[in-house]
């Protein structure tokens, strides 16, 4: 009976530690995603890159690779309204695509902060695992 009580106490303690970690993860990931999205919406247009002054091609590729959730959300929202001559296809952005961009920004934050929490959790778990020692020499 004492073994069962000790096991239950240990299990409850591990569950509480796990729930604290999950709570921290949720607050950081989802709360941070909402805050970052709201901050980027509230930024003045001078901080945003316009079509006339494109960044360096390598920097542009890095931004596209890092913020892939934005491209996925915009792709899922569908093409905009076609404008221009048929030889030169151009599409106008729609409010649905603007919402898709905002959702993509939030998802980018959630993805990368969750990835960081997973790495920290795995490192912490590996440190607490007892190392096997060899008694035979």
N, C-alpha and C positions, 0 to 999 in steps of 0.2 A: 504494500500500500504506500509506503514511503517513497518507493521508486516511482510510482505513478504520480504522486504529488510533485516530486522533483522534476519529472519529465514535463508535467503540465506547466509548472512555473517557468521552465526553460523555454517551452514552446510559446507561452504568452509573452515572455520577454523578447524573443526573436520576432514575434508578430508585431509588437509595439515598435521595435527598431525598424522593421520593414515599413510599417505604416508612416513613421516619421519620414523615412526616405521618400516614400510615394507622395506624401503631402508636400515635401520640399520640391520634388520633381514637378508636381502639378502646378504649384504656385509659380515656380520659375519658368516652366515651359509655356503654359497657357497664359498666365498673367503677363509674362514678359512678351509673348507674342502679341497680345492685345495692346500693350503699351508701345511696342516698337511700331506696330501698324498705325496706331493713333499718332505717334510722333512723326512718322513719315508722311501722313496725310496732312498734318498741320505745318509741315516745313514750307517755307516760301519757295517759289519757283526758281529762285537763284541757286538753290542747292541741287536742283535736279538737272540732269544732263539733257540738253535739248538736241534736236536732230541736226542742227547746224554745227555744233562743236562736239563731234564724237570723240570719245577717249581713245587712247592708244589701242590698236587692234588686239594686242595680247591682253591688256587689261579688260577689254570688252569680252574676250573669250573666258577669262577667269570669272567675271561677273556672271556670265551665262551659265558657267559650270556650277558656281556656288548657289545661285538662285534658281536652280532647275524647277522647284515647285511652282514658281511664278509662270514659267513657260508651260508647264503641264496644265495649270488652271486656266490660262488664257486659251490654250489649245482645246480644252474641254468645253469652253464657253462658245466655241464656234467662231467662224470668220465674221468680220464686221460688214458694214454696208460697202459694196463695191463702188468705187469712184474712179474717174479717170478713163482714158481710152482703153479699148480692149488689148492693145499691144503692150500697154504698161499697166499691169494689174496693181492696183492699190486698194487698200481697205481702210475705211474709217473706223476708228475705235468707237465702241458703244458703251453705254453705262454698265451693261452686263460685264464687259471686259474690264472696266475699271474696278468693279467689285471683285472680279476674278484675280486681278493684280493684288488687291488688298488682302484677299484670302491667301494668295500665294506667299505674300510677305510674312503673314502670320504663321503659315505652315513651315516656311523656311526656318523661322526662329524655333518653332516647336521641334522640328526634326533635329537641328544641330544641338539644341540644348539637351534634348533627350539622348542623343548620341554621347554627349559629354558626360551626362549623368550615368549612362551605362558603362562608360570607360572607368569613371571614378568608382562606381560600385564594384566592377570586376577587379580593379586593382586593390580595393579595400578587402574584398573577399579573398583574393589570393594571398594577401599579407596575413590574414587571420587563420589560414589553413595551417595546421601544425606540420612541420617538416619531418619527414621520415629519417630517422638516423639508423645507420647501419651498426649493429653490434659486433658483427664478425669482422675480424681484421686479418 
